[in-house]
Amino acid sequence: MKEKEIRIMVDDAVALHREIATKSEQLKLIKASLVEQARLNPDSIISTRSGGKRWTAKGSDGCVARVNFPAPALVSEIEAESTIEKQIQSVIGDNFRKLFKAVKLYQPIDGFRDRAGALLSTAKSQALLKLCENESAPRVSFETAKQIEGAAAE
């Protein structure tokens, strides 16, 4: 691809990015208004099979907007010997081990990559990192050139 084609592609991408940002903000406000309307009409809210609730509004051409109020999510873990664990134990007693399992976790320390490089050979450090890393998707970001008033356009 030639430099001029790349420049046009970047210009198009930045213009689209700006438009999406503007439209996203508008959509965010509309969604907030729909949630507000749902809360103002509690008699129109129905229960869902998953334990949540849903409000539905119809548009003029058959389209619909649904506001879903999900059921509360379960906590992913409870710290051993915490206040909450003690409260749960007092509620369910001997059934605790029937409803919860003990899990041992290891988490990389702060500065993990640097520390591994300092402690291990290059080969072992690279092997360790490969085992401990997840692939990350590439991200594209844009910077907008600021136009200076009165400056000649190039």
C-alpha positions in Angstrom: 0.0 0.0 0.0 1.3 3.4 -0.9 1.9 6.2 1.7 -1.0 8.3 0.3 -3.4 5.3 0.6 -2.3 4.7 4.2 -2.8 8.4 5.0 -6.3 8.3 3.5 -7.0 5.1 5.5 -5.8 6.8 8.8 -7.9 9.9 8.0 -11.0 7.7 7.4 -10.4 5.7 10.6 -10.0 8.9 12.7 -13.2 10.4 11.3 -15.1 7.1 11.9 -13.6 6.9 15.4 -14.8 10.4 16.2 -18.3 9.7 14.9 -18.5 6.4 16.9 -17.4 8.3 20.0 -20.1 10.9 19.5 -22.8 8.2 18.7 -21.6 6.1 21.7 -22.1 9.0 24.1 -25.6 9.6 22.6 -26.4 5.9 23.0 -25.2 5.9 26.6 -27.6 8.7 27.4 -30.5 7.0 25.7 -29.8 3.7 27.5 -29.7 5.6 30.9 -33.1 7.1 30.0 -34.5 3.7 29.2 -33.3 2.3 32.5 -34.9 5.3 34.3 -38.2 4.6 32.4 -38.0 0.9 33.4 -37.6 1.9 37.1 -40.5 4.3 36.8 -42.7 1.5 35.5 -42.2 -1.4 38.0 -45.6 -3.0 37.0 -44.2 -3.6 33.5 -41.1 -5.4 34.7 -41.3 -9.2 34.5 -39.1 -11.9 36.1 -36.7 -14.0 34.0 -35.9 -17.7 34.3 -32.4 -16.8 35.5 -33.7 -14.9 38.5 -33.3 -11.4 37.0 -36.0 -9.0 35.7 -36.7 -7.5 32.3 -38.6 -4.4 31.0 -39.5 -4.2 27.3 -40.4 -1.1 25.3 -41.6 -1.0 21.7 -40.4 1.3 19.0 -42.6 2.7 16.2 -41.5 0.2 13.5 -41.7 -3.1 15.6 -38.2 -2.7 17.1 -37.9 -3.3 20.8 -35.6 -2.2 23.6 -35.1 -4.5 26.6 -33.7 -3.3 29.9 -32.4 -6.4 31.7 -31.8 -6.3 35.5 -29.6 -9.4 36.0 -29.8 -11.5 39.2 -27.0 -10.6 41.6 -23.8 -12.5 40.7 -22.2 -14.9 43.2 -18.9 -13.8 44.6 -16.0 -15.8 42.9 -14.2 -16.4 46.2 -14.5 -15.9 49.9 -11.3 -15.3 51.9 -10.6 -17.9 54.5 -11.2 -16.8 58.1 -12.8 -13.5 56.9 -15.8 -11.9 58.5 -18.0 -13.0 55.6 -16.8 -16.6 56.0 -17.6 -16.6 59.7 -21.1 -15.1 58.9 -21.7 -17.8 56.3 -20.5 -20.5 58.7 -23.0 -19.3 61.4 -25.8 -19.4 58.9 -25.2 -22.8 57.3 -23.1 -24.6 59.9 -22.0 -28.1 58.9 -23.1 -27.6 55.4 -20.2 -25.3 54.6 -18.0 -27.9 53.1 -21.0 -29.2 51.0 -21.4 -25.7 49.4 -17.9 -24.4 49.2 -14.5 -25.9 48.1 -11.1 -24.8 49.3 -8.9 -23.6 46.4 -5.2 -22.7 46.5 -4.1 -20.0 44.0 -0.7 -18.7 42.9 -0.4 -15.2 41.5 2.6 -13.6 39.8 4.3 -11.0 42.0 4.7 -7.4 41.0 7.7 -7.1 38.7 7.4 -10.8 37.8 9.0 -10.5 34.3 12.1 -8.6 35.7 12.4 -10.8 38.7 12.2 -14.0 36.6 14.9 -12.6 34.3 17.1 -11.9 37.2 16.7 -15.3 38.9 16.7 -17.6 35.9 18.7 -18.3 32.8 17.3 -16.7 29.6 16.0 -20.0 28.4 14.2 -20.8 31.7 12.9 -17.3 32.0 11.4 -17.4 28.5 9.9 -20.8 29.1 8.3 -19.6 32.4 6.9 -16.5 30.7 5.4 -18.6 27.9 3.6 -20.7 30.5 2.3 -17.7 32.4 1.2 -15.4 29.6 -2.1 -15.1 27.7 -2.1 -13.7 24.2 -3.4 -10.2 23.9 -5.2 -8.9 20.9 -3.6 -6.0 19.1 -5.2 -2.6 19.8 -5.4 0.4 17.5 -5.6 3.9 18.9 -5.8 7.3 17.2 -4.5 10.7 18.0 -6.2 13.7 16.7 -4.0 16.4 15.2 -4.9 19.8 16.8 -5.6 22.5 14.3 -4.1 25.8 15.3 -6.4 28.7 14.4 -5.0 30.7 11.5 -2.4 28.1 10.6 -2.2 27.1 6.9 -3.5 23.6 6.2 -1.0 21.3 4.5 
